[in-house]
Amino acid sequence: ALLQETQRIAKIGSWRQQAGEQEMQWSPELYEIFGLDPAAGPPSLEGMLPLIDEESQAIIRRLHESDFPQAVTFTMRLRRPDSAERVCWVEGRTELDPSGARVGPVGFCQDVTEREAAAAQLRQAQKMESVGQLTGGLAHDFNNLLAVIIGNLDLIAEDQKEGSADKEFAETALQAALKGSELTKQLMAFSRRQTLDPKVVCLNALVEGMAPLWRGTLG
C-alpha cells in the first residue's frame, strides 16, 4: 500500500508482461497517465502504440520483441484519448528468470509534464536575461554613436538659414536622432531591469512630429 501511494504521488506507473501472454499488467497509475479506464483492462500493444510518438513506438516494440537486460531510458510524448498531451520519462528492460531465460518486458513510466513545462519556462527566462544583456550592450554602443550624430546635426542646423529647406532637413534629422537616443535609454533601462518611467504624451504632437519624414517618403 505504501509503494502504491508513493507511485501515485510521484505519478509513476509500471507495467509488466509475462512471456507468451498477450495482455500486460498495468498499475493503477499507468491508467491515470494514459487516461484509460482501469475497468477495461490494459490495452494490447497495438492498441497502446497509436497513443505515443513514433520514436517511442519503435523503442517499445523492440522491448517487447528483443532482450534488453540493461535498462533502456527515453522520453515519451503521449496524446491521451481526451486529447491531453503528456510528457513521460520511461525506463524499461527485459525481465529474466534465475536461469537467464526471458520472462518479458517490465518497466515504469513517470509523468513529467509539469516538470518539463517548468524547465521550459526557466529556459525562456534565461533566454530573456541573455537578450536583456545583449540589448543593454547594443543600446550603449548606439547611444555613443547617436551622441556624435546629434552633436553634428545640431551644428549643421545652426549654420543654415532660417526657413531654408536645408535647415528643415537638418532639424528633422536631429529630432529623429533625439528620439533614437530616448529609445536606447529605454532599452538600457530594460536590460538593467530598472522601472520604466511612463509619461502621458500627446498623440497628435507625435504624429505631427513625424509628418516631415512621411512627406519625404509618401509625397
C-alpha positions as CSV (number, residue, x, y, z in Angstrom):
1,A,0.0,0.0,0.0
2,L,2.9,2.4,0.8
3,L,4.5,1.6,-2.5
4,Q,1.3,2.3,-4.4
5,E,0.7,5.6,-2.6
6,T,4.3,6.6,-3.4
7,Q,3.7,5.8,-7.1
8,R,0.5,7.8,-7.0
9,I,2.2,10.9,-5.5
10,A,5.1,10.7,-7.9
11,K,2.9,9.9,-10.9
12,I,4.8,6.7,-11.7
13,G,3.0,3.9,-13.4
14,S,4.5,0.5,-14.0
15,W,3.9,-2.4,-16.4
16,R,4.9,-6.0,-16.8
17,Q,4.2,-8.7,-19.3
18,Q,4.8,-12.4,-18.9
19,A,6.4,-14.4,-21.8
20,G,3.7,-15.9,-24.0
21,E,1.0,-13.7,-22.7
22,Q,-0.7,-11.0,-24.8
23,E,-2.1,-8.9,-22.0
24,M,0.1,-6.7,-19.9
25,Q,-0.2,-6.0,-16.2
26,W,-0.7,-2.3,-15.5
27,S,-0.5,-0.4,-12.2
28,P,-3.4,2.0,-11.4
29,E,-1.1,5.0,-12.0
30,L,-0.4,3.9,-15.6
31,Y,-4.1,4.0,-16.4
32,E,-4.2,7.5,-15.0
33,I,-1.2,8.7,-17.0
34,F,-2.7,7.3,-20.3
35,G,-6.2,8.5,-19.4
36,L,-7.7,5.0,-19.8
37,D,-10.4,3.3,-17.8
38,P,-9.0,0.5,-15.5
39,A,-12.3,-1.4,-15.8
40,A,-11.5,-2.0,-19.5
41,G,-8.2,-3.6,-18.6
42,P,-4.8,-3.0,-20.1
43,P,-4.8,-2.2,-23.8
44,S,-2.9,-4.5,-26.2
45,L,0.4,-3.4,-27.5
46,E,-1.1,-2.4,-30.9
47,G,-3.9,-0.5,-29.1
48,M,-1.4,1.4,-26.9
49,L,1.2,2.4,-29.6
50,P,-1.0,4.9,-31.5
51,L,-1.2,7.0,-28.4
52,I,2.5,7.7,-28.3
53,D,5.1,9.3,-30.6
54,E,6.7,7.3,-33.4
55,E,10.2,7.2,-31.9
56,S,8.8,5.8,-28.6
57,Q,6.7,3.3,-30.6
58,A,9.9,1.8,-32.1
59,I,11.6,1.5,-28.7
60,I,8.7,-0.2,-27.1
61,R,8.3,-2.6,-30.0
62,R,12.0,-3.6,-29.5
63,L,11.4,-4.0,-25.8
64,H,8.6,-6.5,-26.5
65,E,10.4,-8.3,-29.2
66,S,14.1,-8.5,-28.1
67,D,16.1,-9.0,-24.9
68,F,17.2,-5.8,-23.1
69,P,18.8,-7.0,-19.8
70,Q,20.1,-3.4,-19.4
71,A,17.6,-0.6,-18.8
72,V,16.5,1.5,-21.8
73,T,15.5,5.0,-20.9
74,F,13.8,7.5,-23.1
75,T,11.3,10.4,-23.2
76,M,7.9,9.6,-24.5
77,R,5.3,12.0,-25.7
78,L,1.7,10.8,-25.2
79,R,-1.6,12.0,-26.5
80,R,-4.4,10.7,-24.4
81,P,-7.9,9.8,-25.7
82,D,-9.2,13.1,-24.2
83,S,-6.6,14.9,-26.5
84,A,-4.4,16.0,-23.5
85,E,-0.7,15.8,-24.2
86,R,1.7,14.4,-21.6
87,V,5.4,14.0,-21.4
88,C,6.7,10.9,-19.7
89,W,10.1,9.6,-18.6
90,V,10.2,5.8,-19.4
91,E,12.6,3.1,-18.3
92,G,12.2,-0.5,-19.4
93,R,14.1,-3.7,-19.7
94,T,13.7,-7.4,-20.3
95,E,13.0,-9.4,-17.1
96,L,15.0,-12.6,-16.8
97,D,14.3,-15.6,-14.5
98,P,17.1,-17.0,-12.3
99,S,18.2,-19.3,-15.2
100,G,18.6,-16.3,-17.5
101,A,15.5,-17.1,-19.6
102,R,13.4,-14.3,-20.9
103,V,10.3,-13.6,-18.8
104,G,9.1,-10.5,-20.6
105,P,9.3,-6.7,-20.7
106,V,9.0,-4.7,-17.4
107,G,9.3,-1.0,-16.8
108,F,7.9,2.2,-15.4
109,C,6.5,5.4,-16.8
110,Q,6.6,8.7,-14.9
111,D,4.5,11.7,-15.9
112,V,6.9,14.7,-16.0
113,T,4.7,17.1,-18.0
114,E,4.7,19.8,-15.2
115,R,8.5,19.4,-14.7
116,E,9.1,19.8,-18.4
117,A,6.9,22.9,-18.5
118,A,8.8,24.4,-15.6
119,A,12.1,23.7,-17.3
120,A,10.9,25.3,-20.5
121,Q,9.9,28.4,-18.5
122,L,13.3,28.5,-16.9
123,R,15.0,28.3,-20.3
124,Q,12.8,31.1,-21.6
125,A,13.7,33.2,-18.6
126,Q,17.4,32.6,-19.2
127,K,17.0,33.5,-22.9
128,M,15.2,36.7,-21.9
129,E,18.0,37.5,-19.5
130,S,20.6,37.0,-22.3
131,V,18.6,39.2,-24.6
132,G,18.4,41.9,-22.0
133,Q,22.2,41.8,-21.5
134,L,22.8,41.9,-25.3
135,T,20.2,44.7,-25.7
136,G,22.0,46.7,-23.0
137,G,25.3,46.4,-24.7
138,L,24.0,47.3,-28.1
139,A,21.9,50.2,-26.8
140,H,25.0,51.6,-25.0
141,D,27.0,51.5,-28.3
142,F,24.2,53.0,-30.3
143,N,23.8,55.8,-27.8
144,N,27.5,56.7,-28.2
145,L,27.1,56.8,-32.0
146,L,23.9,58.9,-31.7
147,A,25.7,61.4,-29.4
148,V,28.1,62.1,-32.3
149,I,25.3,62.3,-34.8
150,I,23.2,64.6,-32.6
151,G,26.1,67.0,-32.0
152,N,27.0,67.3,-35.7
153,L,23.3,67.7,-36.7
154,D,23.0,70.5,-34.1
155,L,25.9,72.3,-35.6
156,I,24.7,71.9,-39.1
157,A,21.2,73.2,-38.2
158,E,22.7,76.3,-36.6
159,D,24.7,77.1,-39.8
160,Q,21.6,77.0,-42.1
161,K,19.5,80.0,-42.9
162,E,16.2,80.3,-41.0
163,G,13.3,78.9,-43.1
164,S,15.6,77.2,-45.6
165,A,14.9,73.6,-46.8
166,D,18.4,72.6,-45.6
167,K,17.7,73.8,-42.0
168,E,14.3,72.0,-42.0
169,F,16.0,68.7,-43.2
170,A,18.8,69.1,-40.5
171,E,16.2,69.8,-37.7
172,T,14.1,66.8,-38.8
173,A,17.1,64.5,-38.8
174,L,18.1,66.0,-35.4
175,Q,14.6,65.3,-33.9
176,A,14.8,61.7,-35.3
177,A,18.2,61.2,-33.7
178,L,16.9,62.5,-30.4
179,K,14.0,60.1,-30.5
180,G,16.5,57.3,-31.2
181,S,18.5,58.4,-28.2
182,E,15.4,58.2,-26.0
183,L,14.8,54.7,-27.3
184,T,18.3,53.5,-26.5
185,K,17.8,54.8,-22.9
186,Q,14.6,52.8,-22.6
187,L,16.4,49.7,-23.9
188,M,19.2,50.2,-21.3
189,A,16.6,50.5,-18.6
190,F,15.1,47.2,-19.8
191,S,18.4,45.5,-19.8
192,R,19.2,46.7,-16.3
193,R,15.7,45.7,-15.0
194,Q,15.0,49.3,-14.0
195,T,11.5,50.5,-13.5
196,L,10.4,52.4,-16.7
197,D,9.1,55.8,-16.3
198,P,5.9,56.1,-18.3
199,K,4.7,59.5,-19.3
200,V,1.5,61.0,-20.7
201,V,2.0,62.1,-24.3
202,C,0.0,64.0,-26.9
203,L,-0.6,61.6,-29.7
204,N,-1.3,64.4,-32.2
205,A,2.0,66.0,-31.4
206,L,3.8,62.7,-32.0
207,V,2.1,62.2,-35.3
208,E,2.7,65.8,-36.4
209,G,6.4,65.4,-35.5
210,M,6.7,62.6,-37.9
211,A,5.0,64.4,-40.7
212,P,8.2,65.8,-42.4
213,L,9.5,62.2,-42.7
214,W,6.3,61.0,-44.1
215,R,6.1,63.8,-46.7
216,G,9.6,62.9,-47.9
217,T,8.6,59.3,-48.3
218,L,5.0,59.4,-49.4
219,G,4.8,62.7,-51.1
